[in-house]
Amino acid sequence: MIEDKRPCYRYTPSNVLENDNFKLYWNRSIFTDKTIPDNRPEITFTNRKTKTNYLIDIAIPNKHNLAKTITEKQSKYQEMANEICAMWKQNTVQVIPIVISSTGVIPKSLSQSLKRLNLHPNTYIQMEKSVILAHVQL
């Protein structure tokens, strides 16, 4: 949806990107018929053709909290996923946690998350680099 090839550290995302096939919300609350406390995933991505929706939440915990963080992210947005599926008439809504430790440790589940999003398997290299460089700049 974006042709610009700026480095990730120079890119400021828009709150909404869309075209005929896709819609992407960045850090935006999703309002549903039922009040849901966890209604703001980092990324909400909708494929209009396949009626598939992805709720993507990103976390950078300490390495000893990786498994706990992944489990929390999956359960945190499950109620919202069910509500979106019914309300927006989606075929599927998937909750996908993207988790890398603050020291660059990558859990095994990250490759599964990237595969579910149809991203290149080596995408984690750029993600890992971004996490480490962000902590160096602090």
C-alpha positions as CSV (number, residue, x, y, z in Angstrom):
1,M,0.0,0.0,0.0
2,I,3.1,2.2,0.3
3,E,5.6,2.5,-2.4
4,D,8.0,4.7,-0.4
5,K,11.1,2.7,0.7
6,R,12.3,4.9,3.6
7,P,14.1,3.2,6.4
8,C,11.8,2.2,9.2
9,Y,13.4,4.7,11.7
10,R,12.4,7.6,9.4
11,Y,8.8,6.4,8.7
12,T,5.9,7.9,10.6
13,P,2.8,5.8,9.9
14,S,-0.6,7.2,9.1
15,N,-3.5,6.2,11.2
16,V,-5.4,4.8,8.3
17,L,-4.2,3.4,4.9
18,E,-6.5,1.9,2.4
19,N,-7.1,0.9,-1.1
20,D,-9.7,-1.2,-3.0
21,N,-8.3,-4.5,-1.5
22,F,-6.9,-3.6,1.9
23,K,-7.5,-1.4,5.0
24,L,-4.9,-0.8,7.7
25,Y,-5.5,1.0,11.0
26,W,-2.5,2.0,13.0
27,N,-2.8,2.5,16.8
28,R,-6.5,3.3,16.5
29,S,-9.4,2.3,18.7
30,I,-11.9,-0.1,17.2
31,F,-15.5,0.6,18.4
32,T,-17.8,-2.4,18.6
33,D,-21.5,-2.9,19.6
34,K,-20.3,-4.4,22.8
35,T,-18.0,-2.5,25.1
36,I,-14.6,-4.2,25.0
37,P,-11.8,-2.8,27.3
38,D,-8.9,-3.9,25.0
39,N,-10.0,-2.3,21.8
40,R,-6.7,-0.7,20.5
41,P,-4.3,-3.2,18.9
42,E,-1.2,-1.6,17.3
43,I,-2.3,-2.7,13.8
44,T,-5.7,-3.8,12.4
45,F,-5.3,-5.1,8.9
46,T,-8.3,-6.1,6.7
47,N,-8.1,-8.0,3.5
48,R,-11.4,-7.0,1.8
49,K,-11.3,-9.7,-0.9
50,T,-10.9,-12.7,1.5
51,K,-12.7,-11.0,4.4
52,T,-9.8,-11.8,6.7
53,N,-8.8,-9.5,9.5
54,Y,-5.6,-9.5,11.5
55,L,-5.3,-7.9,15.0
56,I,-1.5,-7.4,15.4
57,D,-0.1,-6.3,18.7
58,I,3.6,-5.6,19.2
59,A,5.6,-6.0,22.4
60,I,9.3,-5.7,23.4
61,P,9.5,-7.3,26.9
62,N,12.6,-8.5,28.7
63,K,13.7,-11.9,27.5
64,H,12.4,-13.7,30.6
65,N,8.9,-12.5,29.9
66,L,8.6,-13.6,26.2
67,A,6.2,-16.6,26.7
68,K,4.0,-14.7,29.1
69,T,3.7,-11.7,26.8
70,I,2.8,-13.8,23.8
71,T,0.0,-15.6,25.8
72,E,-1.3,-12.3,27.2
73,K,-1.4,-10.7,23.7
74,Q,-3.3,-13.6,22.3
75,S,-5.9,-13.7,25.1
76,K,-6.2,-9.9,25.4
77,Y,-7.7,-9.4,21.9
78,Q,-9.7,-12.7,21.5
79,E,-12.9,-11.1,22.6
80,M,-12.4,-8.2,20.2
81,A,-11.6,-10.7,17.4
82,N,-14.9,-12.5,18.0
83,E,-16.8,-9.2,18.0
84,I,-15.2,-7.9,14.8
85,C,-15.8,-11.2,13.0
86,A,-19.6,-10.9,13.7
87,M,-19.9,-7.1,13.3
88,W,-17.8,-6.7,10.2
89,K,-19.0,-10.0,8.7
90,Q,-15.4,-11.4,8.3
91,N,-14.6,-15.0,7.5
92,T,-11.7,-15.0,10.0
93,V,-10.1,-12.7,12.5
94,Q,-6.7,-13.7,13.7
95,V,-4.8,-12.3,16.7
96,I,-1.1,-12.1,15.9
97,P,1.4,-11.1,18.5
98,I,4.7,-9.8,17.3
99,V,7.1,-10.1,20.2
100,I,10.9,-9.6,20.3
101,S,12.8,-9.2,23.6
102,S,14.5,-5.8,24.4
103,T,17.9,-7.5,23.9
104,G,16.9,-9.0,20.4
105,V,16.0,-12.5,21.6
106,I,13.4,-13.9,19.2
107,P,10.8,-16.5,20.3
108,K,10.0,-19.4,18.1
109,S,6.5,-18.1,17.6
110,L,7.7,-15.1,15.7
111,S,8.4,-17.1,12.5
112,Q,4.8,-18.5,12.8
113,S,3.4,-14.9,13.1
114,L,5.4,-13.7,10.1
115,K,4.2,-16.7,8.1
116,R,0.6,-16.0,9.0
117,L,1.0,-12.5,7.8
118,N,2.6,-13.7,4.6
119,L,5.8,-11.8,5.3
120,H,9.2,-12.9,4.2
121,P,10.8,-15.3,6.8
122,N,13.8,-13.1,7.2
123,T,11.7,-10.0,8.1
124,Y,12.7,-10.7,11.7
125,I,16.3,-9.6,11.0
126,Q,15.2,-6.0,10.3
127,M,12.8,-6.1,13.3
128,E,15.6,-7.3,15.5
129,K,17.9,-4.6,14.3
130,S,15.3,-1.9,14.9
131,V,14.7,-3.1,18.5
132,I,18.4,-3.1,19.3
133,L,19.1,0.2,17.7
134,A,16.1,1.8,19.5
135,H,17.6,0.7,22.8
136,V,21.1,2.0,21.9
137,Q,19.7,5.4,21.2
138,L,18.0,5.6,24.6
